[in-house]
């Protein structure tokens, strides 16, 4: 009988911890300062420009190394 009571308390404690965790997550999300639409647009453009620059750089390196390999190995 004591084992059954202990197991029930552990189960209740487990679910109580889950509920507490969810409440804390919601509380933390309320503290977040969400970006404005203009900030989102700026971040989006910065990411696009950065990805484009990395793609161009990688493409140029690929072109350079392929050209060098043709010169060296014929």
Legacy VTK file of the C-alpha trace (Angstrom):
# vtk DataFile Version 3.0
C-alpha trace
ASCII
DATASET POLYDATA
POINTS 74 float
0.000 0.000 0.000
2.826 2.436 0.860
4.440 1.780 -2.539
1.214 2.708 -4.322
0.936 6.004 -2.413
4.571 6.832 -3.124
4.132 6.127 -6.839
1.024 8.346 -6.933
2.943 11.175 -5.252
5.794 10.806 -7.753
3.306 10.969 -10.638
1.632 14.063 -9.215
5.024 15.633 -8.605
6.059 14.871 -12.192
2.977 16.564 -13.657
3.297 19.462 -11.213
6.845 20.040 -12.442
5.662 19.999 -16.055
2.945 22.553 -15.281
5.465 24.736 -13.435
7.872 24.511 -16.372
5.178 25.578 -18.862
4.169 28.505 -16.625
7.801 29.618 -16.403
8.234 29.376 -20.177
5.141 31.528 -20.723
6.439 34.035 -18.163
9.793 34.267 -19.935
8.143 34.669 -23.345
6.184 37.633 -21.993
9.511 39.347 -21.196
10.802 39.017 -24.766
11.062 42.240 -26.753
9.785 41.202 -30.168
11.203 43.011 -33.224
9.042 45.366 -35.245
8.097 44.739 -38.867
10.792 47.164 -40.037
13.415 45.340 -37.975
12.268 42.009 -39.448
12.651 43.432 -42.964
16.127 44.736 -42.146
17.237 41.399 -40.670
15.821 39.553 -43.677
17.723 41.760 -46.130
20.951 41.470 -44.138
20.684 37.673 -44.204
19.951 37.638 -47.942
22.923 39.900 -48.709
25.229 37.854 -46.489
24.132 34.539 -48.041
24.527 36.035 -51.527
28.031 37.241 -50.683
29.045 33.834 -49.330
27.604 32.139 -52.436
29.538 34.503 -54.723
32.763 33.999 -52.773
32.373 30.210 -52.835
31.539 30.291 -56.553
34.608 32.374 -57.317
36.838 30.029 -55.328
35.341 27.055 -57.181
35.954 28.764 -60.511
39.532 29.643 -59.528
40.377 26.126 -58.363
38.786 24.487 -61.390
40.776 26.819 -63.666
43.977 26.019 -61.753
43.322 22.280 -61.932
42.898 22.494 -65.699
46.207 24.385 -65.974
48.114 21.999 -63.717
46.638 18.647 -64.729
45.713 19.542 -68.294
LINES 1 75
74 0 1 2 3 4 5 6 7 8 9 10 11 12 13 14 15 16 17 18 19 20 21 22 23 24 25 26 27 28 29 30 31 32 33 34 35 36 37 38 39 40 41 42 43 44 45 46 47 48 49 50 51 52 53 54 55 56 57 58 59 60 61 62 63 64 65 66 67 68 69 70 71 72 73
